[in-house]
């Protein structure tokens, strides 16, 4: 598997209007609560039995640092020979614990930190970007911080999402140039296409075509059968989720991290 992003939780410390996972628009019923270690271990063990390797395994949210077992999950993933690289994406509103910081020193690990220093949060949270960055530098932890280099005006609106059946040739062309083709997600045991597909699957009515595309690793315990399903998943010319994604009204150059009120 080239990239697999494991959704630790859809809960977050921020409510970004243009979140690429649509986090503010989940409900209490559709949110994924922070995953525990045993649940993660079972999921990763199941996947690794059915693939040769995972090139990049990511821990994403929501905000992954909300999960109290995150350090255990990272440590376990880093020990797996079939996992080549591990990364974590954080908004820097929470700082790593001593246990987590120690795990992050592993040479297979890197952290992606987002720069929200110009964002005024509405829930008494503060952005600790500078402190998080200093901790990484002091402890020789690899990090990427592309937002800082591109300054604050680098966000875009997200696609309009609604049930549709678009032209197959158009959809394939869109898929071929979409960032979403490279960020396959594992959320609550379900392998899906991208960050938007997690929201669609948990919050919207899905078509039979999408239902057939989903790979439930918790129900497919047979290693050979799961391998076949994963191969089929990667062999598609595009994802059925793409029919829900309408990109014709996307706006670019927006300030990062604009906040909206919490709906829950």
N, C-alpha and C positions, 0 to 999 in steps of 0.2 A: 504494500500500500504506500503510495507516495506521501500523502498527508492525511492524518486523522486528527480531528479536533474533538476532544472529549469535553462535553458540557458538564462542568462540575455543578453548576446551578444557573438558573435564569434570574435569580435574585441579584440585585445590584445596589450599590451605594449611590448611584447617580440615575437620573431620569432624562437621558439625552433624547431630544425631539427626533433627531435623525439617526438614531442608533441602528447599526446595520444588522442587528438581531431583533429589532422591534421590541426590546425589553420593556419599555414603559406601557406597552399595549397588551401585555399578558394580563391575565386575571389571577386572583388567588387560586382558582380552580385549575388553571393551566400552567402555572409556574412549576418549575422543577426545584424542589428543595435541595439544599446542599447534600451532595453525595457522601456517603460514608466509605471508609477504607475497604471493607469487605465487598461492598457492592462494586466498587471500582475494580478491585482485584479479580473478582469473578468475570467481569466484562472483559478486562484485558487478557486474562488467561484464555477465555473463549476465543477471542479474536486471534491471538498469537498461535493457537493450535491450527488455525485454518489459513494462515498466510505465511509466506517466507520471511517477511520482515515488514516493519513500519519505518519509513525513512524519517518522517517528522511526526512526533506525537505531541499535540498541543493540549494544554489545560486552559479552557476558556469559560466565559460566563455569558451574561451576568459578570459578577466580580468573584473570581475563583478564591480569593483570600478570605471569603466568608465561610469557606469550608474548614472546619476545625481539623480534619484529617488530611489536609492538603500536603503537609510535609511527608506523611506516610505514603500517600499516593505517588508523589514525585519520586521518593526514594525507591519505591518498588519498581516504578517504570524505568528508572535509570539503571537498575540492576539487570534488566532483561536484555540479553544479547540480540534479540530480534528487533529491539527498538534502538535505532541508530542515533537519533537526536530527540531531545525533549525541550519544549518551550512553554512558557507561561505568559499570558497576556493580562495586564493589570492596568487599572486606571489611577493607581497610586494614591488612592484615598485611605488605604490601609497599609501599614508597614509589616514586613515579614517578621514572624517570631524568631527567636534564636534557633529553634529546631529547623524551621523552614530555611533560614539564611544559611545554615550549615549545609543543608541538602543542595541549595542553589549553587554552591561552589564547584559542583561536579563539572568536568570539562565537556560532558555531553549536553549540558544545559545552557539555555539562554533565556532571557526575559525580555518581553516587549513592553516597554513602558509608554503610556500615553500622556501627553502634555496638556493638562487642563488647568494650568496656573491662572489663566485669564477667566475662568468660569466661576461664577458665583453660585454656590450650591444652596439648595433650599431646605436641607434637612440637618443643618448644623455640622455637616461634614466639611473637612478641609482637604485640599489637594496637597499631598506631601511629595510632590515630584522631585524637588531638589534634594530632599533628604533621602528618598529612595535611590536616586541616581548616585549620591555620595556613598551610600551603603554598598552599591554594586561596584563602584570604582575601588573602594577601600578593600573589598573582599575578593577582588579580581573575578567578578561575575560578569559573564558576557551579556550584553544588552543591545537592543536596538531601540532607537527613539526617533523614528523618521518624522514624527509630527513636529518636533522641535526644529528640525532642519528646514521644514517647509513652512514654518511659522503657523499662525493660528487660523488663517483663512483657507483651509484645505478640505472642508467637508462638503458633502452634497446631499440633496434630498434623496430619499430611497424610492425605489419603484412603487407604483400603485399596485396593490395586490388584490386581485379578485378572480373568482372562478371564471375560466374562459377556455376556449379552444382555438388557439392561434394557428396560422399557417405553419406547417412543419418545416419548410425550407427557411422561412424567416426565423423560426425558433432555433434551428440548428446554427444559423449564422450568428444569432445573438449569443448562444451558448459558447460558440468557439472563441468569442472575444470577451467573455464574462469572467471576472475574478472568482465568481462562485463555483466555477468548475474545478478549482484547485483547493477548496476548503471543505472537504467532506466531513460531516459531523456525526458523532455518536452521542445521542441524547436519550436518556432513559431506556437504553438498550436498543434503540432504533438507529440504524445507519441511514442517513439521508444526505441529500446533495450539498446543501450550503446553509449559511446562517439563516437565510429567509425561509428555507424549507422547514426548519425547526419551528418557527412561528406558525407557518401555514398548517403544518401537521397537527399542532396542539391547539390551534385557535379557530380554524376554518373548516368548512365542509370539504372533504377531499374526494377526488374522483376514484373510480375503480382502477384506473390506470396508475394513479399514484399509489394506491393501496398495494398493487402488485409489485411496484418498484421498491417499496420499503423492505429493508432487511432487518428482521427482529432477531438479534443474536441470542436473546434469552430464551426464545422458543425453538431456535434451530441449534440444538446441542450436538447433533451429528456433525462431526468435523468435515467429512467429505461433502455433505449436503451444503453446509455453510460456505465451504470453499467455492462450490459451484455458484451459489447465490452472489457471493462477493465478485467473482469473475464476471457474471452477468451484469452486476451493478456497474462495473467499470467498462463494460463493452458497449454501453448505450451511446447512440449518436448525440443524445441530449437527455435532459431530465424532464419527466412529466411535470415537475414543479414549475418548469419554465413557462408553461401555458398561463400560469397565474401572475407572472411577472411582466409589468408594463413599464417600459423605460423611456417612453417618448416625452415625458414631462420633467425629466430630472434636471435640477439646477445645480450648478457647481460654484465653488469659491465661497462657500458659506463659513461663518465662524464655527469653530469646533465646540461641541459640547453644550449647545443651547438647551436649557432645561425646561421641562414641562412639569405640571403638577402630578403628584402620585395619584393614580386612579384607585389604588387599593387601600 
